[in-house]
Every structure is written in structure tokens, then in C-alpha cells.
């Protein structure tokens, strides 16, 4: 009989895509063929963390032939740039965070925001003498040297705060012929502005650059430059443009208007734009410019619109959508106007009349207070191709009394507050859970009371996740052992070993909760990765937490307070339960 060991090595990378790093490490120890194939999967994505538990350049160099994605923090040694050569590297990310020091996650390194304050990691305070071994910010020459060695990169994410990067951007613009995606969230000084814009447009002095297809600016800051140069460039290969949360510079006003100048240039030179995202607090969305351009036939392929500007009226948004009637709108994200301009029936009727429900894949109207429960229910019934949906709320009564069940069986992300009203029948809740259980592709489920509120509606009750009756099995016994000697993970943190026992030997661990309804009806959501519930009116306890870890094997994050768990040792046991399964818990 054939076993998993008989699978061809070409299948191993496909398996590794669904495994965690500890699971891949276990596969490496199985046999020689597994060691060869899964080692490549382990080193395909490398994240170098700042200061503590940092991957040495020699280790990266030894496995460089596996590296396909590499992330560097703002603080690394010079050798990380000058001695590492990755021939298969396709994605490069320079990341950083606010404050004088950087950290990747709270579980690796934590630095105080005040300069000169004590620095801590998971093992305690760090001696300041360790910090002299790394540069606070890597010089432009080191980045330029690294860029010159890796001219085959296709995606660049840049979030460092270096201001003198003219040489780096020159190398990228002249030698990176395969660059297709640029995500920028850093600082561009005055000497580098023109060079940077040449990179964005794909212009390289006539040397045959393919051109950037996807541009995303998140908090980019220009310290100078001339907008006249931007008007000379072409973005003919651009397919998606995102300008999000622009931070103002203390420079002349003309430099702050670059988003409008860029958008106008893209309108004139790009015919293949498919996705547009605009979220800039202090620069209103240029409605008239967009309407005129669409009326003239610009952007015939535009099908994804993310317009998060509250200054735009619902009438203007509807007019834009009507101009897109010849295209198939597949994604829409709007935040709605203010006061009397809140998006609601006018926008909804436009989507219905344009028959957008037949091909919408993403719809986010969660921040539009004018969207009603009936609208949300109709979307859930009619949009069969939806993958992402965010709506403010939907009533249990509307779900149960609807003419047909939900048709969006492809949903992978659902954000909605499912609310009960006075007079709802008791058995209606279980019918709602049955609807949710049919969404077997669900990965992110957000059932919390929506933070943006429900206008004009009060005294709502939360859908009860707790089963009507708990199993009659013996209490759960969770024994936690922390080994401080040799048992550590790849980050150097102590591994928490948790042993879980049931008085019935686990015989009632499955069906007893399912039969009683509540969250037990959701055992079909086997791909669920993130779960958020409204803890205001819930009293979930250890039994429900245990059920989640047993049935949702891919779960990595839970948000909500388990009020059914007592204080002291009980809370520690709950945290140990989640930690043992690698689940992040936010109460």
C-alpha cells in the first residue's frame, strides 16, 4: 500500500503551502527526500528580525539558493547587504515600525519608544553594548550594492526611513528589468524624487524596462521635487494604483498635491488600469476628473474601485458606477458620506440595476450607516461569487424569513453583526448558524458588534454562540509545563507544553456540543483562520475554547473575551491552551 512517502517531490511544495513552520520542520526529519524538498520550502520565505534572534548572514548565504522572498528590518549588519546573494530572489521587503527602534512582533523583541530607555526581549533586559554591532539605519550604498546584485526582483516593498537613496533608486530604475510591483511607505528626499518617479513609471532611458504594473503608496513622504517632471512620464503598463493615508510634509503646497498630479498622469497614459484605491484624508477624491475621464472612454478595464473618501456624495458615486456599466465591477469598497450623504438605497439600487450582484467578488460597505439589514440579506442571497463581504449588520428575523438561503457559498471573509430583536423565536438562532455553516470556504469570520454602530436602532441582542446545554463529560484537566532548559522555538521563546484530558476519554468531544446548537453548528468551517465574536453579551468558557481548538485546526487568531472563564489560574489555563496550538488570543 502506498503512503505519503511515495508522493513525487514535485507535490511537496504544494503540501508545504498549507503547513506551519514547525510542521515543515517535522517533515524535514522524516526522510532524505522530505529533507531535500521541505528544506527548500522552509527557506523560500526569510524574515530577518531586528537585534534579537537575527538570522546570521552566513546562514542566509548557505541557503541563498532557496530564498525567493526576503525581508530586512531597518537595523541589520552590513554583511546582510554585502555578503548575501540570492539567485532565486523575487520579492524583497524593507520593513520598519515607528519609534527609534524596530520590532517585528511583540513575541520577538520589544523596544521602548523613548531613546535611551531600557530595551527588553523575551528573556529580559538587553545590554546596550549589543546595539553597537548593528547600524541604526543601513546606508544607501549598502542598499544600492544589494540591489545591483539582485536585478531580477519582481516585487519591492520599501518602508525604511533613509532619506539619501538616490543611488539605490538609480540602480533599481536602470537594472531591475523585471520589477512589476512597488509598495512604498518611506521617505523620498529632494535629490531622489525624479529618480523615484522614473522607477514608478518603468522608464529607464530607453533600455527596455517592462514597466511597473502595480503601485501602492502608503504614507509616502516627499521632501521636495518638481511636479512638472511627473507630467513627462508615462504609466502605460500600470494595472493597479493605490494611494492610502498620505502623510503631509512641511513643504510648499505644490509638493503635497502629488496624488492629484499622479492620478491625472495615469488617466492620460494608462489604458489598462483595473484597480483604483483612494484613501487620503485631506485631499478630496477628484470626482469630476474621474467622471469626465470615464465618459471619454478612459480606463475601459477598470473593475475594482476602492473609494474611501467621505466627502464624496452618494449621487456622485452612483454616477461613477453608471459610467462603469459596460465593465464588470468585481470589487467595491466605499466608506460612505456624512450626515444626509450616507450611502444607502441609492447606491444599492444602482448595483442591483447594473446587475453587479452577478459578478461582485469584493464588497465593503461596512462603514456606510445607510445600509440596512434587508440590503445586507439580499447581498448574501444574490451575490454568488462573493469572496469578501463587510456589511454593518443583519437581523436574525430577516435571515430566517428570507425567500431563499444564502447564495454566497464562496465567501472567505465575512464581517457582519448578526443581531436579535425582541420577539424573535428561540429556534431561529440555530437556523442562522446553519446558514453560516454552509460557508465552508470561510477563513475570516468577524461577528462582533460593528464599531461604527447602527444608526437609530437600539436594544439589539447578540447572537448566542454558547450551546443551549453543555456536554455532560467530566471537567477538562489542563496541565501546563514550561521547560526553560532546551525546549525553545525558532525565536528562542520557551515552548509551553499543554496536556489536555477529559474525564470521558474524549468520547463526547465532538457530537455533544454540536447537537446542542450554538457554535457547535460551525464545525464545517474547517478552513477558519481568524474568529472574532462580540463579548459584550457572551459568556463563552473553557469548553467552547476547547471546541474551537479541536475543530478549527487552521485557527491562528481569536478576538473576544471568554467571560465564562474565571480569574487567576483559569485565565492562565485558557492562554496556555491557545499558546499550545499557536493561536494568538486578544481579549
LOMI-835820 format. One record per residue (C-alpha): x, y, z; residue number from 1. Coordinates in nm, 3 decimals. Layout:
X	Y	Z	NUM;
...
This chain:
0.000	0.000	0.000	1;
0.135	0.340	-0.098	2;
0.191	0.604	0.167	3;
0.270	0.975	0.171	4;
0.637	0.884	0.130	5;
0.559	0.765	-0.223	6;
0.442	1.109	-0.338	7;
0.666	1.269	-0.603	8;
0.887	1.556	-0.475	9;
0.700	1.799	-0.701	10;
0.397	1.764	-0.473	11;
0.585	1.856	-0.154	12;
0.586	2.236	-0.214	13;
0.208	2.226	-0.263	14;
0.173	2.050	0.072	15;
0.410	2.296	0.241	16;
0.186	2.588	0.143	17;
-0.070	2.462	0.398	18;
0.176	2.387	0.680	19;
0.319	2.600	0.958	20;
0.694	2.638	1.001	21;
0.707	2.388	1.295	22;
0.517	2.138	1.081	23;
0.762	2.186	0.793	24;
1.048	2.127	1.036	25;
0.886	1.798	1.134	26;
0.860	1.698	0.768	27;
1.230	1.768	0.719	28;
1.312	1.500	0.976	29;
1.108	1.225	0.804	30;
1.349	1.104	0.535	31;
1.608	1.224	0.287	32;
1.366	1.309	0.009	33;
1.148	1.506	0.251	34;
1.460	1.679	0.386	35;
1.563	1.796	0.040	36;
1.224	1.924	-0.074	37;
1.089	2.069	0.251	38;
1.417	2.246	0.333	39;
1.367	2.445	0.015	40;
1.013	2.531	0.127	41;
1.136	2.639	0.471	42;
1.393	2.882	0.330	43;
1.178	3.014	0.047	44;
1.047	3.293	0.272	45;
1.304	3.453	0.509	46;
1.225	3.732	0.756	47;
1.530	3.879	0.929	48;
1.426	4.025	1.264	49;
1.593	4.324	1.431	50;
1.852	4.282	1.705	51;
1.742	3.962	1.876	52;
1.733	3.613	1.719	53;
1.856	3.769	1.396	54;
1.946	3.529	1.117	55;
2.319	3.550	1.056	56;
2.436	3.646	0.704	57;
2.638	3.324	0.684	58;
2.323	3.116	0.746	59;
2.129	3.307	0.480	60;
2.420	3.272	0.239	61;
2.435	2.896	0.296	62;
2.067	2.863	0.197	63;
2.054	3.151	-0.051	64;
1.975	2.922	-0.343	65;
1.635	2.853	-0.178	66;
1.539	3.213	-0.097	67;
1.250	3.354	-0.302	68;
1.120	3.616	-0.056	69;
1.343	3.814	0.180	70;
1.252	4.078	0.442	71;
1.511	4.308	0.606	72;
1.440	4.537	0.901	73;
1.582	4.887	0.929	74;
1.854	4.754	1.160	75;
2.082	4.482	1.023	76;
2.456	4.431	0.994	77;
2.648	4.550	0.690	78;
2.717	4.188	0.591	79;
2.346	4.127	0.537	80;
2.374	4.357	0.236	81;
2.726	4.289	0.112	82;
2.773	3.912	0.151	83;
2.429	3.767	0.070	84;
2.348	3.673	-0.291	85;
2.012	3.501	-0.360	86;
1.984	3.390	-0.726	87;
1.613	3.295	-0.695	88;
1.502	3.607	-0.506	89;
1.180	3.751	-0.646	90;
1.038	3.958	-0.360	91;
1.230	4.200	-0.137	92;
1.081	4.380	0.163	93;
1.242	4.653	0.372	94;
1.021	4.694	0.679	95;
1.028	4.917	0.984	96;
0.799	5.048	1.258	97;
0.760	5.371	1.450	98;
0.996	5.467	1.729	99;
1.376	5.482	1.745	100;
1.392	5.101	1.749	101;
1.201	4.847	1.541	102;
1.034	4.518	1.619	103;
0.869	4.259	1.401	104;
0.624	4.124	1.657	105;
0.575	4.151	2.032	106;
0.693	3.792	2.072	107;
1.039	3.864	1.931	108;
1.174	4.198	2.050	109;
1.007	4.483	2.233	110;
1.172	4.826	2.245	111;
1.058	5.129	2.441	112;
0.976	5.435	2.235	113;
1.197	5.664	2.442	114;
1.559	5.686	2.326	115;
1.799	5.561	2.588	116;
1.537	5.363	2.780	117;
1.594	5.003	2.877	118;
1.547	4.752	2.597	119;
1.384	4.415	2.663	120;
1.332	4.089	2.485	121;
1.154	3.773	2.596	122;
1.449	3.684	2.821	123;
1.481	4.020	2.999	124;
1.683	4.341	2.954	125;
1.935	4.368	2.672	126;
2.275	4.516	2.738	127;
2.324	4.835	2.539	128;
2.664	4.715	2.422	129;
2.487	4.472	2.187	130;
2.345	4.760	1.989	131;
2.682	4.881	1.859	132;
2.709	4.571	1.640	133;
2.437	4.695	1.402	134;
2.378	5.015	1.214	135;
2.074	5.218	1.320	136;
1.984	5.267	0.955	137;
2.164	5.091	0.671	138;
2.343	5.340	0.441	139;
2.225	5.396	0.087	140;
2.545	5.245	-0.053	141;
2.470	4.909	0.110	142;
2.117	4.901	-0.030	143;
2.244	5.001	-0.374	144;
2.504	4.722	-0.363	145;
2.236	4.469	-0.269	146;
2.002	4.598	-0.542	147;
2.277	4.566	-0.802	148;
2.329	4.201	-0.711	149;
1.957	4.118	-0.735	150;
1.834	4.277	-1.057	151;
1.575	4.002	-1.112	152;
1.339	4.110	-0.829	153;
0.973	4.146	-0.929	154;
0.819	4.293	-0.612	155;
0.967	4.559	-0.383	156;
0.815	4.675	-0.055	157;
1.005	4.971	0.089	158;
0.929	5.101	0.439	159;
1.269	5.227	0.559	160;
1.325	5.587	0.654	161;
1.651	5.654	0.474	162;
1.644	5.994	0.310	163;
1.954	5.972	0.087	164;
1.863	5.689	-0.150	165;
1.929	5.840	-0.491	166;
2.192	5.578	-0.573	167;
1.958	5.295	-0.469	168;
1.672	5.419	-0.686	169;
1.914	5.472	-0.977	170;
2.013	5.106	-0.961	171;
1.652	4.994	-0.939	172;
1.546	5.211	-1.233	173;
1.838	5.113	-1.454	174;
1.889	4.743	-1.379	175;
1.565	4.594	-1.242	176;
1.405	4.495	-1.572	177;
1.153	4.256	-1.414	178;
1.008	4.485	-1.144	179;
0.629	4.465	-1.161	180;
0.507	4.568	-0.814	181;
0.618	4.854	-0.588	182;
0.477	4.920	-0.241	183;
0.626	5.239	-0.095	184;
0.579	5.375	0.256	185;
0.904	5.556	0.321	186;
1.066	5.896	0.270	187;
1.186	6.033	-0.064	188;
1.432	6.320	-0.034	189;
1.454	6.604	-0.284	190;
1.755	6.464	-0.472	191;
1.582	6.127	-0.523	192;
1.233	6.239	-0.632	193;
1.283	6.236	-1.009	194;
1.475	5.909	-0.995	195;
1.199	5.755	-0.786	196;
0.927	5.861	-1.030	197;
1.125	5.704	-1.316	198;
1.118	5.376	-1.125	199;
0.741	5.402	-1.080	200;
0.681	5.465	-1.449	201;
0.924	5.196	-1.562	202;
1.128	5.449	-1.761	203;
1.497	5.352	-1.783	204;
1.638	5.569	-2.057	205;
1.511	5.353	-2.341	206;
1.679	5.037	-2.218	207;
1.372	4.815	-2.239	208;
1.222	4.812	-1.890	209;
0.899	4.612	-1.869	210;
0.731	4.873	-1.654	211;
0.568	4.860	-1.309	212;
0.217	4.711	-1.314	213;
0.113	4.765	-0.952	214;
0.182	5.080	-0.749	215;
0.087	5.125	-0.386	216;
0.175	5.433	-0.180	217;
0.107	5.404	0.193	218;
0.218	5.705	0.392	219;
0.487	5.808	0.143	220;
0.654	6.141	0.220	221;
0.823	6.361	-0.043	222;
1.066	6.620	0.091	223;
1.086	6.817	-0.233	224;
1.090	6.779	-0.607	225;
0.915	6.927	-0.908	226;
0.572	6.807	-1.018	227;
0.649	6.924	-1.372	228;
0.879	6.624	-1.419	229;
0.596	6.388	-1.322	230;
0.390	6.523	-1.612	231;
0.652	6.400	-1.861	232;
0.632	6.032	-1.762	233;
0.413	5.752	-1.892	234;
0.239	5.478	-1.689	235;
0.113	5.276	-1.984	236;
0.167	4.935	-1.819	237;
0.003	5.026	-1.487	238;
-0.285	4.798	-1.384	239;
-0.350	4.900	-1.021	240;
-0.291	5.222	-0.829	241;
-0.342	5.269	-0.454	242;
-0.277	5.593	-0.263	243;
-0.356	5.538	0.103	244;
-0.330	5.762	0.412	245;
-0.094	6.023	0.274	246;
0.108	6.199	0.545	247;
0.160	6.571	0.497	248;
0.508	6.717	0.461	249;
0.613	7.059	0.590	250;
0.699	7.164	0.235	251;
0.537	7.403	-0.016	252;
0.183	7.316	-0.112	253;
0.273	7.207	-0.466	254;
0.462	6.907	-0.325	255;
0.162	6.798	-0.126	256;
-0.056	6.777	-0.435	257;
0.139	6.495	-0.598	258;
-0.151	6.243	-0.559	259;
-0.371	6.453	-0.789	260;
-0.085	6.510	-1.034	261;
-0.011	6.136	-1.041	262;
-0.377	6.045	-1.094	263;
-0.413	6.291	-1.382	264;
-0.100	6.149	-1.546	265;
-0.225	5.793	-1.507	266;
-0.554	5.899	-1.666	267;
-0.371	6.029	-1.973	268;
-0.120	5.749	-2.020	269;
-0.265	5.427	-1.877	270;
-0.534	5.241	-2.067	271;
-0.515	4.914	-1.877	272;
-0.589	5.028	-1.520	273;
-0.806	4.769	-1.348	274;
-0.796	4.872	-0.981	275;
-0.804	5.217	-0.818	276;
-0.780	5.277	-0.443	277;
-0.801	5.627	-0.291	278;
-0.786	5.696	0.082	279;
-0.630	6.036	0.156	280;
-0.791	6.222	0.446	281;
-0.718	6.579	0.336	282;
-0.734	6.553	-0.043	283;
-1.091	6.500	-0.169	284;
-1.146	6.238	-0.434	285;
-1.142	6.419	-0.773	286;
-1.494	6.316	-0.870	287;
-1.530	6.548	-1.170	288;
-1.194	6.445	-1.318	289;
-1.285	6.076	-1.290	290;
-1.634	6.126	-1.431	291;
-1.501	6.319	-1.733	292;
-1.231	6.060	-1.797	293;
-1.473	5.765	-1.781	294;
-1.717	5.948	-2.009	295;
-1.436	5.984	-2.266	296;
-1.361	5.612	-2.253	297;
-1.051	5.613	-2.033	298;
-0.975	5.304	-1.828	299;
-1.202	5.063	-2.016	300;
-1.083	4.775	-1.797	301;
-1.148	4.941	-1.459	302;
-1.339	4.687	-1.249	303;
-1.218	4.739	-0.891	304;
-1.291	5.068	-0.713	305;
-1.186	5.135	-0.353	306;
-1.304	5.487	-0.273	307;
-1.274	5.561	0.099	308;
-1.341	5.934	0.087	309;
-1.634	6.054	0.297	310;
-1.653	6.388	0.114	311;
-1.793	6.220	-0.198	312;
-2.172	6.225	-0.216	313;
-2.381	5.920	-0.291	314;
-2.509	6.082	-0.613	315;
-2.153	6.133	-0.741	316;
-2.059	5.774	-0.658	317;
-2.366	5.642	-0.840	318;
-2.276	5.846	-1.148	319;
-1.926	5.697	-1.147	320;
-2.067	5.346	-1.119	321;
-2.311	5.410	-1.405	322;
-2.018	5.514	-1.625	323;
-1.863	5.177	-1.544	324;
-2.175	4.993	-1.657	325;
-2.002	4.846	-1.963	326;
-1.737	4.685	-1.744	327;
-1.788	4.411	-1.492	328;
-1.749	4.562	-1.147	329;
-1.585	4.292	-0.935	330;
-1.477	4.491	-0.626	331;
-1.626	4.792	-0.448	332;
-1.516	4.948	-0.119	333;
-1.682	5.272	-0.008	334;
-1.687	5.438	0.332	335;
-1.996	5.648	0.271	336;
-2.057	6.018	0.315	337;
-2.155	6.211	0.624	338;
-2.491	6.313	0.760	339;
-2.751	6.318	0.485	340;
-2.494	6.182	0.236	341;
-2.462	5.841	0.399	342;
-2.458	5.573	0.132	343;
-2.763	5.353	0.127	344;
-3.059	5.281	-0.101	345;
-2.940	5.492	-0.396	346;
-2.608	5.306	-0.415	347;
-2.774	4.971	-0.352	348;
-3.032	5.018	-0.627	349;
-2.759	5.120	-0.868	350;
-2.568	4.797	-0.802	351;
-2.886	4.597	-0.846	352;
-2.991	4.766	-1.173	353;
-2.639	4.729	-1.317	354;
-2.660	4.356	-1.234	355;
-2.337	4.383	-1.034	356;
-2.457	4.109	-0.799	357;
-2.381	3.856	-1.074	358;
-2.005	3.917	-1.069	359;
-1.909	4.104	-0.749	360;
-1.621	3.934	-0.564	361;
-1.547	4.201	-0.301	362;
-1.796	4.434	-0.136	363;
-1.716	4.650	0.164	364;
-1.994	4.883	0.277	365;
-1.942	4.818	0.647	366;
-1.884	5.185	0.724	367;
-2.194	5.301	0.538	368;
-2.459	5.363	0.804	369;
-2.729	5.390	0.538	370;
-2.702	5.021	0.454	371;
-2.993	4.834	0.611	372;
-3.041	4.474	0.721	373;
-3.259	4.396	0.420	374;
-2.985	4.519	0.185	375;
-2.727	4.302	0.357	376;
-2.956	3.999	0.340	377;
-3.018	4.047	-0.032	378;
-2.644	4.065	-0.098	379;
-2.593	3.743	0.097	380;
-2.860	3.573	-0.112	381;
-2.780	3.707	-0.460	382;
-2.402	3.756	-0.482	383;
-2.293	3.402	-0.563	384;
-1.932	3.495	-0.645	385;
-1.856	3.700	-0.333	386;
-1.525	3.621	-0.162	387;
-1.509	3.923	0.074	388;
-1.811	4.093	0.233	389;
-1.834	4.360	0.502	390;
-2.175	4.499	0.598	391;
-2.283	4.679	0.918	392;
-2.546	4.433	1.043	393;
-2.822	4.192	0.955	394;
-3.120	4.088	1.167	395;
-3.189	3.726	1.256	396;
-3.552	3.784	1.155	397;
-3.450	3.888	0.801	398;
-3.228	3.581	0.759	399;
-3.492	3.334	0.874	400;
-3.788	3.486	0.686	401;
-3.599	3.532	0.358	402;
-3.731	3.364	0.044	403;
-3.415	3.157	-0.007	404;
-3.089	3.070	0.173	405;
-2.759	3.250	0.133	406;
-2.606	3.202	-0.210	407;
-2.257	3.336	-0.139	408;
-2.101	2.996	-0.070	409;
-1.758	3.113	-0.187	410;
-1.716	3.361	0.098	411;
-1.374	3.359	0.264	412;
-1.410	3.675	0.472	413;
-1.733	3.789	0.639	414;
-1.764	4.092	0.866	415;
-2.118	4.143	0.997	416;
-2.302	4.192	1.325	417;
-2.589	3.942	1.339	418;
-2.843	4.091	1.579	419;
-3.156	3.963	1.751	420;
-3.464	4.172	1.822	421;
-3.745	4.149	2.072	422;
-3.998	3.888	1.966	423;
-3.756	3.661	1.781	424;
-3.830	3.293	1.826	425;
-3.579	3.078	2.011	426;
-3.521	2.827	1.729	427;
-3.431	3.100	1.481	428;
-3.075	3.120	1.611	429;
-2.997	2.762	1.515	430;
-3.124	2.828	1.162	431;
-2.884	3.122	1.136	432;
-2.594	2.901	1.245	433;
-2.698	2.653	0.977	434;
-2.666	2.930	0.717	435;
-2.316	3.018	0.840	436;
-2.212	2.652	0.848	437;
-2.270	2.630	0.472	438;
-1.986	2.879	0.411	439;
-1.723	2.606	0.409	440;
-1.453	2.823	0.248	441;
-1.464	3.074	0.533	442;
-1.123	3.187	0.660	443;
-1.205	3.509	0.849	444;
-1.531	3.539	1.044	445;
-1.599	3.864	1.230	446;
-1.924	3.856	1.429	447;
-1.856	4.140	1.670	448;
-2.092	4.432	1.718	449;
-1.967	4.662	1.446	450;
-1.766	4.951	1.594	451;
-1.928	5.205	1.361	452;
-2.267	5.145	1.516	453;
-2.619	5.100	1.386	454;
-2.793	5.432	1.340	455;
-3.132	5.477	1.504	456;
-3.161	5.118	1.627	457;
-3.117	5.031	1.995	458;
-3.168	4.742	2.234	459;
-3.018	4.482	1.999	460;
-2.915	4.142	2.132	461;
-2.615	3.943	2.016	462;
-2.640	3.603	1.853	463;
-2.576	3.348	2.127	464;
-2.268	3.139	2.046	465;
-2.286	2.933	2.364	466;
-2.460	2.594	2.320	467;
-2.800	2.556	2.484	468;
-2.662	2.277	2.705	469;
-2.306	2.180	2.775	470;
-2.183	1.820	2.745	471;
-2.213	1.603	3.049	472;
-1.850	1.498	3.032	473;
-1.611	1.538	3.322	474;
-1.432	1.870	3.368	475;
-1.135	1.944	3.142	476;
-0.797	1.893	3.303	477;
-0.528	2.113	3.153	478;
-0.177	2.056	3.283	479;
0.082	2.310	3.176	480;
0.454	2.252	3.190	481;
0.707	2.518	3.092	482;
1.053	2.387	3.013	483;
1.319	2.656	3.046	484;
1.615	2.438	2.957	485;
1.632	2.317	2.599	486;
1.274	2.340	2.472	487;
1.257	2.658	2.265	488;
1.109	2.762	1.936	489;
1.293	2.919	1.644	490;
1.264	3.263	1.807	491;
1.423	3.146	2.132	492;
1.097	3.155	2.328	493;
1.014	2.880	2.576	494;
0.770	2.627	2.441	495;
0.463	2.580	2.656	496;
0.361	2.215	2.672	497;
-0.005	2.157	2.743	498;
-0.168	1.825	2.820	499;
-0.547	1.817	2.789	500;
-0.753	1.536	2.939	501;
-1.126	1.468	2.952	502;
-1.297	1.260	3.210	503;
-1.474	1.063	2.937	504;
-1.156	0.995	2.742	505;
-1.267	1.231	2.466	506;
-1.569	1.021	2.361	507;
-1.806	1.318	2.388	508;
-1.571	1.579	2.248	509;
-1.750	1.611	1.916	510;
-2.121	1.539	1.898	511;
-2.241	1.665	2.235	512;
-2.171	2.029	2.159	513;
-2.291	2.004	1.801	514;
-2.629	1.865	1.898	515;
-2.693	2.149	2.140	516;
-2.655	2.415	1.871	517;
-2.466	2.742	1.909	518;
-2.107	2.746	1.799	519;
-2.116	2.367	1.774	520;
-2.301	2.401	1.443	521;
-1.993	2.561	1.287	522;
-1.772	2.252	1.281	523;
-1.789	2.258	0.899	524;
-1.572	2.574	0.886	525;
-1.254	2.367	0.876	526;
-1.053	2.639	0.694	527;
-1.127	2.911	0.952	528;
-0.814	3.107	1.049	529;
-0.946	3.414	1.233	530;
-1.254	3.435	1.453	531;
-1.388	3.745	1.630	532;
-1.701	3.741	1.845	533;
-1.895	4.004	2.036	534;
-1.804	3.954	2.401	535;
-2.048	4.211	2.536	536;
-2.333	3.962	2.574	537;
-2.144	3.631	2.555	538;
-2.024	3.404	2.835	539;
-1.810	3.158	2.646	540;
-1.599	2.935	2.868	541;
-1.324	2.675	2.858	542;
-1.548	2.421	2.688	543;
-1.610	2.649	2.390	544;
-1.240	2.740	2.371	545;
-1.153	2.370	2.374	546;
-1.407	2.305	2.099	547;
-1.256	2.578	1.878	548;
-0.905	2.437	1.904	549;
-1.028	2.084	1.827	550;
-1.245	2.164	1.525	551;
-1.073	2.466	1.367	552;
-0.728	2.323	1.308	553;
-0.612	2.619	1.096	554;
-0.711	2.878	1.356	555;
-0.437	3.136	1.422	556;
-0.624	3.424	1.588	557;
-0.919	3.467	1.827	558;
-1.059	3.803	1.940	559;
-1.309	3.828	2.223	560;
-1.331	3.775	2.597	561;
-1.422	3.434	2.737	562;
-1.631	3.561	3.027	563;
-1.724	3.210	3.128	564;
-1.364	3.152	3.237	565;
-1.285	3.254	3.592	566;
-0.991	3.458	3.710	567;
-0.640	3.362	3.813	568;
-0.539	3.007	3.722	569;
-0.836	2.960	3.489	570;
-0.726	3.250	3.269	571;
-0.371	3.113	3.263	572;
-0.502	2.775	3.150	573;
-0.701	2.941	2.873	574;
-0.394	3.125	2.747	575;
-0.186	2.809	2.769	576;
-0.448	2.624	2.568	577;
-0.424	2.875	2.284	578;
-0.045	2.908	2.308	579;
-0.003	2.532	2.276	580;
-0.189	2.544	1.945	581;
-0.004	2.853	1.820	582;
-0.318	3.070	1.839	583;
-0.294	3.442	1.911	584;
-0.558	3.546	2.163	585;
-0.679	3.906	2.205	586;
-0.929	3.963	2.483	587;
